[in-house]
Structure formats: C-alpha cells, structure tokens
Amino acid sequence: MKIEAKLSDLQKAYRKFFRNKMKEWDVKSPKDLTPKKVSKFFKEIKKDWKKEKASAMVSEAIFKNRK
C-alpha cells in the first residue's frame, strides 16, 4: 500500500505545497541549501503554509458539504 493512500487530505495538500516550494527554490531537498538558506526556506514555508492551509481547509469543507 502506498503511503499517499494513508495521508489525510490536509497532509496531501502540505506535501504538494512543500514540493512546489522546493521547485521554487530549485532544490530537490532542503539539505541542498546552505544553513542560512535552510532557515530562510523554512521561515517561508511556515509563513506561506498558514495561508495555504486556510485555503485547503476551506476547499475541503466545501467539498465535503457537497457530498
């Protein structure tokens, strides 16, 4: 069984968000960044995920209410 099948919708949204953020930074892993850039990367993740999470939760609630 794939790990993806066991994840909640919010976890899947975070995984997609995180992967897209790595693409923006042009890295395959945070370990590809310098220590200073790692700190900046995760600060950006934290800040941007708050907005993205709210959006994902609203979308999920709307979808569940349509069923």
ChimeraX attribute file (.defattr): number of C-alpha atoms within 10 A of each C-alpha:
attribute: neighborCount
match mode: 1-to-1
recipient: residues
	/A:1	5
	/A:2	6
	/A:3	6
	/A:4	11
	/A:5	9
	/A:6	10
	/A:7	12
	/A:8	10
	/A:9	14
	/A:10	13
	/A:11	13
	/A:12	14
	/A:13	17
	/A:14	17
	/A:15	14
	/A:16	12
	/A:17	17
	/A:18	15
	/A:19	15
	/A:20	12
	/A:21	17
	/A:22	16
	/A:23	12
	/A:24	9
	/A:25	15
	/A:26	11
	/A:27	13
	/A:28	11
	/A:29	11
	/A:30	15
	/A:31	10
	/A:32	12
	/A:33	16
	/A:34	10
	/A:35	11
	/A:36	8
	/A:37	14
	/A:38	14
	/A:39	13
	/A:40	13
	/A:41	16
	/A:42	14
	/A:43	12
	/A:44	12
	/A:45	17
	/A:46	12
	/A:47	10
	/A:48	13
	/A:49	17
	/A:50	11
	/A:51	10
	/A:52	16
	/A:53	16
	/A:54	11
	/A:55	12
	/A:56	17
	/A:57	14
	/A:58	12
	/A:59	12
	/A:60	13
	/A:61	11
	/A:62	11
	/A:63	10
	/A:64	9
	/A:65	8
	/A:66	6
	/A:67	5
